[in-house]
């Protein structure tokens, strides 16, 4: 049974979704401890604009923190690849919109699928404050508590950080950094002014490291870490649509 005491905003829908539209597919990838609720608002806007949209719920998410502690980063990537391949069969081109840890999976996906038309990476979690410490705490602690403050955003996910899963995220970071030069899709990175999760050089490390010839940075002056749930969502939507139109 699911212990709802570990889930914030349990009433929200955080399951897989797939909404058919036109020949342009958009794969949406949520972040660590979150669910597809994180991508649902932007997904609805993109689908209303005519696009085919799909978002997988990553293994270990949306159920119980113990499930996430049993997951591996390879399991997350496999689910993302399956969803990408489904969209690629339906559509003539596929773009990826990802947030936080989802951006690492987007980078890894492009290494294996260089035909991805473009990457839109929000708050890329390539460098996260103090994440390295989880290597030392994982043998002794199951969870680390998050802040109990409710920011009011429609975010569904765990209210703790499963520590073994955090180590898997560290491994995913290392994999992504090692293969950055193999990322060749046009890439746009978004950062939030009030993001306290990432180190200040996270976005720059991606932009300097990837092999993409076309790459850029958009700084959202009013946004926190979860850019796609906050007040500049409409601006992010416009930037995504402009990017897709420029590459279609």
Buried (B, 14 or more C-beta within 10 A) or exposed (E): EEEEEBBBBBEBEBEBBBBEBEEBBBBBBBBBBBBBBBBBBBBBBBBEBEBBBBBBBBBBBBBBBBBBBBBBBBBBBBBBBEBBEBBBEBBEBBBBBBBBBBBBBBBBBBBEBEEBBBBBBBBBBBBBEEBEEBEEBBEEEBBBEEEEEEEEBEBBBBBBBBBBBBBBBBEBBEBBBEBBEBBBBBBBBBBBEEBEBBBEEBBBBBBEBBBBEEBEBBEBEEBBBBBBBBEBBEBBBEBBBEBBEEBE
